[in-house]
Amino acid sequence: MSTSILIIEDDAAYARVLSRVSSGGGFDSVVASSGEEGLRILEDVHPAVVLVDLGLPGIDGIKVIEDVSRRLPGAISIVVSGLATVETAVSAMRAGAFDIIQKTGDLDEVSLRLEKAFETVSLRRQVEYLASRERSFGEIVGDSEEMREVRRRIEDVASAPNATVLIVGETGTGKELVARAVHRLSPRAKKLPITVNCAAVPENLIESEFFGHEKGAFTGAERVRSGMFEMASGSSLFLDEIGELDPRVQVKLLRVLEERVVKRVGGNREIPVDVRLILATNRDLEREVAEGRFREDLLYRINVFKIDVPPLRERGNDVLLLARHFMLEFARQLGKKVNVIEPSAERLLLRYPFPGNVRQLRNVMEQAVILARGDAITPDLLPALGPTEADTTVTIKRHMEMGEGTLIERMALIERRRTELDDFEKDLILEAMKESRTNKTKAARLLGVSRFALQRRIKKLEG
């Protein structure tokens, strides 16, 4: 924290006294003899505390306090006056003064007042930091150890504004929220980040989108256009679904990362760019390298600092924290008073694996709030999560009633039913693999699950 004090006092002798008191308290002081001079140097000094004489020539003390409050809201103004009246004291407080010190007062008291002011500044800055931190992480809901580790990783890399960040995780886990948090906590947060979904940009336009183009570079290029790297200079560039990037563009991206310059399509001039690159993917990039779809040298270059975002099924009770968060969000949007999740609905939420992760849970809760008639989310409002506990109990009871015989025979009946379900799942997977020509990513999309979930199910069925 800054320990500087700006003393604005036209009485040179008393200004020296205040300066000595400040130094004795361990504070650095700068003296200005008029309001005009004090305001000129205000933003150069960035003081924590400003001592202002009310009876200044030219711009008076009240006007100075108003300007300090407006231009440097984190600073504390203290009035120094030999003739303070109730009226002037009220005016000073309205202008933003924190305290009033009489010139005839005890110097030890002045020192104590300064210490109190600095304690207040320190407390304010702590509150501002915590509020800023909460705003940065506000969208990332969860208290599991896995998510605490994600937050720690975000804080570690945020303070290194040039380090490239690779965010990996299944579809729907919240990789973009992590990217936003990295940017918001970094020194680059003063400028808005630029986001590009690599899979959504047409192949014939992706180079122009990334690097810009000169006028006449191709048909339709009627004017010069800056690319995303130029527009993000001084900020962060978030490239989502980096695993979908065309190999030809991968080469150019590698050059940008190594040389920090870009060339527009159709141009020869090298344009320097100052960008922090944040990338995200739901693909296994090492496998993509092995299969020839991603450059190995580019992977090494982007894998500087990796953040693994866990799937929702591995986050325990975070499912309920997120469900309540989404419930209250949608209830507020829709003007409803839905504020409770029944225990039976909670158990259903905890039991479901959520292959679509947080994004799927959000959609489920939005539908539930829309359908809710009262103030609670009940199991019947969550049909996408499968049979309720009551449905399952009835089914098991029927199985038991059908199994006339020993316990072994009844258990065998349940095992047969389980085998039938496994066979049905295997048939669905085989059909999806055939339709996608053994492309697991496309097969997963056909089945409405992530590629990782599909791989896991295949291994389970093969085992």
MOLINWO-V12968 format. One record per pair of residues at least 12 apart in sequence whose C-alpha atoms are under 7 Angstrom apart, sorted by the first residue. I is the first residue (numbers start at 0). GAP is how many residues later the second one is. Records with the same first field share a line. If there is no record, write none. Layout:
I=GAP ; GAP
This chain:
1=45 ; 46
2=24 ; 25 ; 45
3=23 ; 24 ; 25 ; 43 ; 44 ; 45
4=22 ; 23 ; 24 ; 25 ; 42 ; 43 ; 44 ; 45
5=23 ; 24 ; 25 ; 41 ; 43 ; 44 ; 45
6=22 ; 23 ; 24 ; 25 ; 43 ; 44 ; 45
7=23 ; 24 ; 25 ; 26 ; 27 ; 30 ; 43 ; 44 ; 45
8=23 ; 24 ; 25 ; 43 ; 44
9=23 ; 24 ; 46
14=16
20=90
24=86
33=22 ; 23
34=21 ; 23 ; 24 ; 25 ; 29
35=23
46=28
47=27 ; 28 ; 73
48=26 ; 27 ; 28
49=26 ; 27 ; 28
50=26 ; 27 ; 28 ; 29
51=26 ; 27 ; 28
52=26 ; 27 ; 28
53=25 ; 26 ; 27
61=30 ; 33
64=12 ; 30 ; 31 ; 32
65=29 ; 30
68=27
75=22 ; 41
76=20 ; 21
77=19 ; 20 ; 21 ; 22
78=18 ; 20 ; 21 ; 22
79=20 ; 21 ; 22 ; 23
80=20 ; 21 ; 22
81=20 ; 21 ; 22
135=45 ; 48 ; 49
136=44
138=38
139=37
140=181
141=176 ; 179 ; 180
142=175
143=171 ; 172 ; 174
145=164 ; 169
149=157 ; 159
152=154
153=28
157=24 ; 25 ; 27 ; 28
158=27 ; 28
160=25 ; 26 ; 27 ; 115
161=114
162=113 ; 141
163=112 ; 113 ; 114 ; 138 ; 140 ; 141
164=112 ; 113 ; 114 ; 137 ; 139 ; 140 ; 141
165=112 ; 113 ; 114 ; 136 ; 137 ; 139 ; 140 ; 141
166=112 ; 113 ; 114 ; 139 ; 140 ; 141
167=112 ; 113 ; 114 ; 139 ; 140 ; 141
168=112 ; 113 ; 139 ; 140 ; 141
169=112 ; 141 ; 280
170=111 ; 185 ; 279
171=184 ; 185 ; 186 ; 187
172=136 ; 137 ; 138 ; 139 ; 184 ; 185 ; 186
173=184
174=105 ; 134
178=99
182=53
187=46 ; 47
190=44
191=43
192=39 ; 42 ; 43 ; 44
193=34 ; 38 ; 42 ; 43 ; 44
194=42 ; 43 ; 44
195=42 ; 43 ; 44
196=42 ; 43 ; 44
197=41 ; 42 ; 43 ; 44 ; 46 ; 47
198=42 ; 45
206=42
207=19 ; 57
208=18 ; 19
209=17 ; 18 ; 19
210=15 ; 16 ; 17 ; 18 ; 51 ; 52 ; 53 ; 54
211=13 ; 14 ; 15 ; 52 ; 53
212=12 ; 13 ; 51 ; 52 ; 53
213=50 ; 51 ; 52 ; 53
216=48 ; 49
228=44
229=43
231=43
232=40 ; 41 ; 42
233=40 ; 41
234=40 ; 41
235=39 ; 40 ; 41 ; 42
236=38 ; 39 ; 40 ; 41
237=39 ; 40 ; 41
238=39 ; 40 ; 41
239=39 ; 40 ; 41
240=39 ; 40 ; 41
241=37 ; 38 ; 39
242=38 ; 40 ; 42
246=47
253=44
259=12 ; 13 ; 14
260=12
310=46
311=42 ; 45 ; 46
312=40 ; 41
318=30 ; 31
319=26
322=38 ; 42
325=36 ; 39
326=38 ; 39 ; 42
329=36 ; 39
330=38
336=38
337=31 ; 36 ; 37 ; 38
338=36 ; 37
339=35 ; 36 ; 37
340=35 ; 36 ; 37
341=34 ; 35 ; 36
343=35
344=32 ; 33 ; 34
347=40
351=33
354=94 ; 95 ; 98
355=93 ; 94
363=18
367=13 ; 14
431=14
